[in-house]
Amino acid sequence: MASQQDIARRILPLLDLTSLNDTDTDSDILRLCTRAGTPVGAVAAVCVAPAFVAVARQGLARARLQDKIKVATVVNFPSGEGELEEVVEEARSAITSGADEIDLVFPYRALMAGDERTGYRLISRCRQTLTGYTLKVILETGELKDPALIRTASEIAISAGADFLKTSTGKVKINATPDAAAIMMQAIHDSTRPVGFKAAGGIRTTAEAALYVDLAAEILGQSWLRPERFRFGASGLLDDLLGTLGLGAKLVDLSSRY
């Protein structure tokens, strides 16, 4: 059986260190980028609001981490109700600013109203615009609730070209849950496409994160447990991982627990 330290070492490079607060400043994001290069290795990405993409790129360069850590940002966030062309332009602008990865909120309310076409069209258009860049689709599973809707949203996102399925924005009452994750992972497995999975929202401890690692290993296989196929979206989780690894007192956490 793997030790907690071994588990923490495995999880840390899968982390999208995230700050999506309304109160974020340039200084907050620069310090977030510094935190991303830990004494035991770098995280996979920093995830910031579109307005801070260029700042994050600068911060990673200052910390000499630009070749190790990706810059991710969010679009159609958090409501998932933007107009198609506006969302596509938001994604295009983020890439121009220096983003490597786009986390797109699925129009989940439209799906809940019986509209499957809007989500497919939006993801397809973004996929075309983001050729060569990673597209993660946020399903907002805590709002969808119904397992059948979560499965349908997963299938739509996969068929429309998503590189990753992501559970949540972190901005609603119910975020990542193992039950929703299992449905999404099973949809990925059944699709036979190499789609990644990202658990986000409310995951704060090594033990909580380990549940998703075990689930992915069971459903998708050990080969999925690498940054190209599996991520966590979190900020507070980093502190617990470092604590588990015996690195002493918490580092400063500049963002709310996401």
Residue, then its C-alpha position, 0 to 999 in steps of 0.5 A: m500500500a502506498s504511503q500518504q507521502d507517496i500519494a502526495r508526490r503523485i498528486l502534486p504534479l497533477l494540480d492546476l493551482t487556481s485563483l479565480n477570486d473577484t479580489d485578485t490583483d497582479s501581486d496575488i497572481l505573481r505570488l501564486c506563480t511563485r508558489a507553483g514551483t514547490p520544493v518538491g516539483a512543479v504543479a501542472a498549471v496555474c489557472v487564473a481569470p482571463a484578465f490575469v493571463a499575461v500577468a501569470r505568464q510574466g510571473l512564471a517567466r520571473a520564477r523560471l517556470q515558464d517551460k514547466i507550468k502551463v497557464a490556464t484560464v476560464v471562459n463562459f465563467p461561471s454561469g455558462e450562459g454567454e452568447l456563442e460568438e462572445v465566448v469564442e472571442e473570449a477564448r481567442s483573446a485568452i490565447t492571444s494573451g498567452a493562455d495554453e489551456i482553456d476551461l470552458v463552462f458548458p451551458y448546463r442550464a440549456l441542457m437542463a431545459g432539454d437543449e443538447r444542441t447549444g452545448y455541442r455547438l459551443i464546444s465545437r466552435c471553441r475546439q475549432t478556434l483552439t486548435g493546438y491548445t487544451l480545451k477543458v469543458i466544465l460540466e457543473t455537475g453539482e447543478l446538473k445533479d441527475p446522473a443521466l444529465i451528467r452522462t449526457a453532458s459528458e457525451i456531448a463534450i467528448s463528441a464535440g472535441a473536449d480534451f478534458l471533462k471537468t467537474s465544476t467551477g467551484k462557484v456553486k453549492i455542490n462541486a466535485t463529488p466521487d459519484a459525478a466523477a465516476i459517471m464522467m470517467q465511465a463516459i470517457h472510458d466508453s468513448t474510447r477517446p483519450v479524454g482527460f478528467k479534472a476534479a475541481g471544487g472543494i478538494r482540500t486534502t490529500a485524502e480527498a484527492a486520493l479518492y479521485v486518483d483511486l477512482a481513475a485508476e479503477i475506471l480508466g487505468q493507471s496510464w491516465l494518472r499523468p498531467e496530460r490526462f488527469r488534473f485537480g483544480a484547487s488552491g488549498l490542496l497544495d498546502d495539505l500536499l506539502g504538509t503531508l510531505g513534511l515541509g512544515a508550516k503552510l505556505v501563504d494561500l493567496s486565494s480562497r479555497y477553491 
